[in-house]
Amino acid sequence: MSVLDELRSGNFSLYGQWCGLISIVTLILFSILSFSIGWSVVAWLIAFLLIFIEIPLCMKCCPTSSKFDGFMTRFQNSWFRTGAYAVFAILMWIAVGAGNRTVQCVSAILLTIAAISYGVAGARGQTPASSAITGGTGISTIV
């Protein structure tokens, strides 16, 4: 399956995953550019969690503890992902408002779109899917 096939699938959990993947890059990049130690650490922590949430290959390759694995299995639910992304987006919106960090606005927007996408996926009853490019099953098992 190609990225275009995944985008045409109508599966909002895939849209949420792609927004999450792009937000990982923007969180890391813009936290470096924002010159704020506190908010940069928050952005890096969010990006670290998102790497393990959105890239299934990391959970298979990286050695993790059973406690961490148990925590990460909660994110297999679209509603839990919606809540997590909403919290992450709120934190980034606070970072934008608290210190005039307009570069973090891109990350906040992407996290908000991801939360909305996962919310729509949960409302439609779509099971969380992960892109085949990131080591997931893709849409071949869903369609």
Backbone as CSV, one residue per row, in Angstrom:
resi,resn,N_x,N_y,N_z,CA_x,CA_y,CA_z,C_x,C_y,C_z
1,MET,0.832,-1.184,0.000,0.000,0.000,0.000,0.877,1.248,0.000
2,SER,0.479,2.203,-0.776,1.225,3.456,-0.833,0.583,4.486,0.088
3,VAL,1.281,5.567,0.263,0.769,6.652,1.102,-0.519,7.199,0.504
4,LEU,-0.582,7.301,-0.820,-1.799,7.816,-1.459,-2.988,6.894,-1.219
5,ASP,-2.755,5.585,-1.241,-3.838,4.645,-0.944,-4.330,4.815,0.487
6,GLU,-3.394,5.056,1.406,-3.775,5.265,2.795,-4.558,6.561,2.968
7,LEU,-4.161,7.605,2.238,-4.882,8.874,2.330,-6.278,8.784,1.735
8,ARG,-6.444,7.948,0.729,-7.761,7.776,0.104,-8.658,6.789,0.846
9,SER,-8.135,6.137,1.863,-8.865,5.061,2.537,-10.068,5.554,3.331
10,GLY,-10.051,6.812,3.782,-11.142,7.313,4.605,-11.021,6.899,6.067
11,ASN,-9.894,6.311,6.439,-9.667,5.893,7.820,-9.023,7.061,8.565
12,PHE,-9.785,7.656,9.477,-9.316,8.844,10.171,-8.198,8.546,11.156
13,SER,-8.051,7.302,11.577,-6.928,6.998,12.463,-5.604,7.083,11.696
14,LEU,-5.628,6.777,10.406,-4.427,6.976,9.588,-4.118,8.459,9.420
15,TYR,-5.151,9.268,9.254,-4.942,10.718,9.154,-4.359,11.257,10.459
16,GLY,-4.864,10.757,11.567,-4.330,11.165,12.857,-2.880,10.744,13.018
17,GLN,-2.559,9.538,12.536,-1.183,9.083,12.641,-0.254,9.959,11.808
18,TRP,-0.657,10.297,10.599,0.197,11.138,9.761,0.373,12.526,10.366
19,CYS,-0.682,13.085,10.942,-0.532,14.380,11.635,0.394,14.236,12.836
20,GLY,0.284,13.117,13.535,1.164,12.859,14.665,2.619,12.721,14.244
21,LEU,2.857,12.043,13.134,4.229,11.878,12.645,4.838,13.215,12.231
22,ILE,4.052,14.030,11.557,4.553,15.343,11.158,4.771,16.221,12.384
23,SER,3.895,16.082,13.376,4.053,16.896,14.586,5.292,16.500,15.378
24,ILE,5.737,15.247,15.277,6.992,14.850,15.934,8.145,15.688,15.386
25,VAL,8.182,15.807,14.075,9.245,16.589,13.438,9.151,18.055,13.837
26,THR,7.943,18.601,13.804,7.801,20.023,14.144,8.071,20.284,15.617
27,LEU,7.687,19.356,16.494,7.969,19.533,17.920,9.470,19.595,18.180
28,ILE,10.202,18.698,17.566,11.654,18.682,17.767,12.297,19.916,17.136
29,LEU,11.944,20.197,15.906,12.550,21.317,15.194,12.231,22.659,15.851
30,PHE,10.964,22.900,16.139,10.574,24.206,16.666,10.919,24.375,18.141
31,SER,11.115,23.272,18.859,11.570,23.421,20.246,13.013,23.903,20.279
32,ILE,13.780,23.526,19.288,15.152,24.026,19.176,15.139,25.516,18.826
33,LEU,14.231,25.910,17.956,14.169,27.302,17.504,13.512,28.248,18.498
34,SER,12.773,27.717,19.475,12.010,28.592,20.363,12.838,29.198,21.491
35,PHE,14.001,28.656,21.776,14.909,29.189,22.804,14.271,29.286,24.181
36,SER,13.435,28.351,24.527,12.840,28.298,25.858,13.078,26.902,26.416
37,ILE,13.871,26.827,27.451,14.260,25.528,27.997,13.045,24.740,28.484
38,GLY,12.165,25.372,29.255,11.013,24.675,29.828,10.082,24.104,28.775
39,TRP,9.657,24.944,27.842,8.731,24.482,26.817,9.410,23.543,25.818
40,SER,10.702,23.712,25.624,11.433,22.798,24.745,11.473,21.395,25.335
41,VAL,11.661,21.294,26.646,11.667,19.986,27.310,10.289,19.338,27.198
42,VAL,9.243,20.125,27.380,7.878,19.598,27.239,7.661,19.085,25.814
43,ALA,8.087,19.849,24.827,7.920,19.441,23.428,8.715,18.174,23.134
44,TRP,9.915,18.061,23.669,10.727,16.858,23.449,10.087,15.638,24.116
45,LEU,9.518,15.803,25.297,8.845,14.687,25.961,7.624,14.223,25.167
46,ILE,6.864,15.191,24.666,5.706,14.838,23.835,6.166,14.107,22.584
47,ALA,7.213,14.609,21.940,7.729,13.966,20.727,8.210,12.548,21.027
48,PHE,8.877,12.355,22.176,9.343,11.023,22.558,8.176,10.050,22.713
49,LEU,7.128,10.488,23.400,5.950,9.630,23.560,5.292,9.336,22.217
50,LEU,5.204,10.357,21.364,4.571,10.162,20.067,5.344,9.194,19.180
51,ILE,6.663,9.181,19.319,7.452,8.224,18.535,7.017,6.802,18.866
52,PHE,6.852,6.505,20.151,6.446,5.151,20.538,4.968,4.891,20.269
53,ILE,4.149,5.937,20.294,2.723,5.758,20.020,2.491,5.511,18.538
54,GLU,3.128,6.295,17.692,2.807,6.303,16.267,3.680,5.414,15.391
55,ILE,4.817,4.985,15.885,5.690,4.141,15.067,5.772,2.762,15.722
56,PRO,4.945,1.830,15.266,4.895,0.506,15.895,6.233,-0.232,15.845
57,LEU,7.041,0.081,14.861,8.335,-0.572,14.727,9.231,-0.278,15.930
58,CYS,9.085,0.897,16.529,9.892,1.250,17.710,9.569,0.350,18.896
59,MET,8.318,-0.006,19.050,7.945,-0.882,20.166,8.494,-2.298,19.954
60,LYS,8.717,-2.677,18.696,9.246,-4.006,18.414,10.766,-4.048,18.515
61,CYS,11.419,-2.954,18.150,12.884,-2.932,18.074,13.566,-2.464,19.352
62,CYS,12.991,-1.493,20.008,13.639,-0.893,21.179,13.346,-1.714,22.427
63,PRO,14.370,-1.947,23.241,14.119,-2.658,24.499,13.394,-1.742,25.488
64,THR,12.242,-2.174,25.923,11.442,-1.400,26.876,11.024,-2.303,28.022
65,SER,10.618,-1.687,29.103,10.188,-2.464,30.262,8.739,-2.906,30.092
66,SER,8.329,-3.866,30.865,6.947,-4.345,30.782,5.980,-3.268,31.263
67,LYS,6.419,-2.435,32.210,5.572,-1.340,32.701,5.332,-0.316,31.593
68,PHE,6.380,0.018,30.845,6.246,0.953,29.731,5.374,0.349,28.629
69,ASP,5.574,-0.932,28.347,4.750,-1.613,27.338,3.279,-1.601,27.733
70,GLY,3.002,-1.828,29.017,1.621,-1.791,29.505,1.006,-0.411,29.359
71,PHE,1.817,0.612,29.641,1.342,1.987,29.477,1.044,2.280,28.007
72,MET,1.894,1.834,27.110,1.726,2.126,25.692,0.554,1.359,25.064
73,THR,0.164,0.213,25.644,-0.963,-0.530,25.082,-2.281,0.225,25.255
74,ARG,-2.320,1.170,26.191,-3.528,1.986,26.348,-3.809,2.818,25.108
75,PHE,-2.777,3.119,24.365,-2.926,3.982,23.197,-3.439,3.234,21.969
76,GLN,-3.836,1.993,22.123,-4.413,1.240,21.018,-5.870,1.612,20.781
77,ASN,-6.416,2.425,21.647,-7.806,2.862,21.572,-7.858,4.266,20.979
78,SER,-8.740,4.498,20.009,-8.847,5.825,19.377,-9.258,6.896,20.375
79,TRP,-10.116,6.548,21.330,-10.563,7.549,22.300,-9.432,7.967,23.227
80,PHE,-8.595,7.025,23.621,-7.469,7.366,24.483,-6.467,8.233,23.728
81,ARG,-6.267,7.913,22.450,-5.384,8.745,21.628,-5.964,10.148,21.458
82,THR,-7.276,10.236,21.312,-7.918,11.546,21.212,-7.626,12.381,22.445
83,GLY,-7.799,11.789,23.610,-7.538,12.503,24.851,-6.080,12.898,25.002
84,ALA,-5.173,11.982,24.664,-3.746,12.274,24.785,-3.346,13.410,23.845
85,TYR,-3.808,13.339,22.608,-3.479,14.404,21.652,-4.111,15.729,22.055
86,ALA,-5.282,15.683,22.639,-5.913,16.923,23.108,-5.085,17.555,24.220
87,VAL,-4.597,16.735,25.142,-3.747,17.251,26.221,-2.451,17.820,25.646
88,PHE,-1.839,17.096,24.710,-0.608,17.587,24.090,-0.855,18.902,23.355
89,ALA,-1.984,18.983,22.647,-2.305,20.211,21.908,-2.529,21.376,22.865
90,ILE,-3.225,21.126,23.963,-3.459,22.188,24.952,-2.137,22.691,25.514
91,LEU,-1.219,21.774,25.810,0.096,22.182,26.310,0.827,23.058,25.296
92,MET,0.749,22.692,24.034,1.433,23.496,23.017,0.732,24.837,22.795
93,TRP,-0.609,24.870,22.901,-1.311,26.155,22.791,-0.949,27.061,23.959
94,ILE,-0.764,26.475,25.146,-0.322,27.268,26.297,1.087,27.807,26.040
95,ALA,1.952,26.975,25.451,3.309,27.429,25.129,3.279,28.584,24.138
96,VAL,2.366,28.516,23.177,2.243,29.602,22.197,1.784,30.874,22.885
97,GLY,0.789,30.750,23.749,0.242,31.934,24.402,1.099,32.486,25.523
98,ALA,1.820,31.598,26.211,2.580,32.035,27.386,3.801,32.864,27.037
99,GLY,4.411,32.577,25.937,5.660,33.278,25.672,5.800,33.775,24.251
100,ASN,4.696,33.952,23.565,4.759,34.438,22.190,5.626,33.537,21.317
101,ARG,5.516,32.256,21.497,6.274,31.295,20.703,5.451,30.903,19.485
102,THR,5.446,31.752,18.503,4.597,31.522,17.338,5.055,30.323,16.511
103,VAL,6.323,29.936,16.622,6.773,28.770,15.858,6.126,27.491,16.376
104,GLN,5.761,27.462,17.654,5.100,26.286,18.211,3.647,26.177,17.753
105,CYS,3.142,27.197,17.107,1.759,27.189,16.618,1.540,26.061,15.609
106,VAL,2.542,25.769,14.797,2.426,24.695,13.811,2.240,23.351,14.520
107,SER,3.031,23.118,15.544,2.899,21.869,16.311,1.536,21.787,16.981
108,ALA,1.079,22.900,17.539,-0.219,22.919,18.216,-1.348,22.629,17.230
109,ILE,-1.268,23.196,16.045,-2.299,22.951,15.021,-2.297,21.486,14.606
110,LEU,-1.122,20.917,14.357,-1.042,19.511,13.950,-1.546,18.573,15.045
111,LEU,-1.213,18.867,16.286,-1.699,18.041,17.389,-3.212,18.147,17.538
112,THR,-3.748,19.339,17.301,-5.204,19.526,17.355,-5.894,18.751,16.240
113,ILE,-5.335,18.818,15.035,-5.916,18.062,13.907,-5.847,16.561,14.177
114,ALA,-4.738,16.097,14.768,-4.615,14.676,15.096,-5.668,14.267,16.128
115,ALA,-5.887,15.112,17.132,-6.912,14.807,18.143,-8.290,14.728,17.503
116,ILE,-8.589,15.651,16.617,-9.883,15.640,15.930,-10.011,14.397,15.053
117,SER,-8.943,14.043,14.349,-8.975,12.858,13.480,-9.218,11.589,14.282
118,TYR,-8.526,11.447,15.401,-8.749,10.265,16.232,-10.138,10.283,16.855
119,GLY,-10.660,11.465,17.168,-12.020,11.565,17.681,-13.049,11.115,16.651
120,VAL,-12.850,11.531,15.411,-13.752,11.102,14.329,-13.631,9.596,14.124
121,ALA,-12.403,9.070,14.166,-12.205,7.622,14.022,-12.910,6.868,15.141
122,GLY,-12.842,7.390,16.357,-13.530,6.749,17.475,-15.035,6.813,17.321
123,ALA,-15.539,7.956,16.859,-16.984,8.105,16.664,-17.497,7.191,15.558
124,ARG,-16.692,6.976,14.543,-17.085,6.086,13.443,-16.831,4.621,13.753
125,GLY,-16.173,4.356,14.871,-15.877,2.972,15.235,-14.732,2.376,14.436
126,GLN,-13.893,3.221,13.874,-12.753,2.731,13.106,-11.653,2.291,14.065
127,THR,-11.137,1.108,13.832,-10.055,0.623,14.671,-8.776,1.368,14.331
128,PRO,-7.934,1.632,15.333,-6.677,2.315,15.038,-5.832,1.509,14.071
129,ALA,-5.412,2.140,13.020,-4.552,1.516,12.029,-3.252,2.280,11.996
130,SER,-2.221,1.609,11.587,-0.937,2.288,11.460,-0.423,2.086,10.051
131,SER,0.246,3.092,9.571,0.738,3.091,8.209,1.744,1.965,8.000
132,ALA,1.689,1.357,6.845,2.635,0.298,6.516,4.058,0.851,6.426
133,ILE,4.192,2.116,6.161,5.511,2.734,6.049,6.217,2.759,7.402
134,THR,5.464,2.883,8.489,6.057,2.958,9.830,6.145,1.598,10.516
135,GLY,5.871,0.546,9.804,5.973,-0.780,10.390,4.651,-1.345,10.846
136,GLY,3.552,-0.666,10.520,2.232,-1.139,10.896,1.634,-2.019,9.820
137,THR,0.371,-2.318,9.998,-0.315,-3.211,9.075,-0.845,-2.490,7.844
138,GLY,-1.013,-1.174,7.936,-1.578,-0.434,6.813,-3.061,-0.649,6.704
139,ILE,-3.614,-0.366,5.536,-5.051,-0.493,5.347,-5.438,-1.829,4.731
140,SER,-4.451,-2.640,4.392,-4.768,-3.897,3.723,-5.586,-4.828,4.610
141,THR,-5.417,-4.747,5.920,-6.179,-5.611,6.807,-7.509,-4.997,7.208
142,ILE,-7.704,-3.729,6.896,-8.928,-3.027,7.298,-9.960,-3.046,6.188
143,VAL,-9.502,-2.820,4.966,-10.403,-2.693,3.818,-10.959,-4.010,3.405
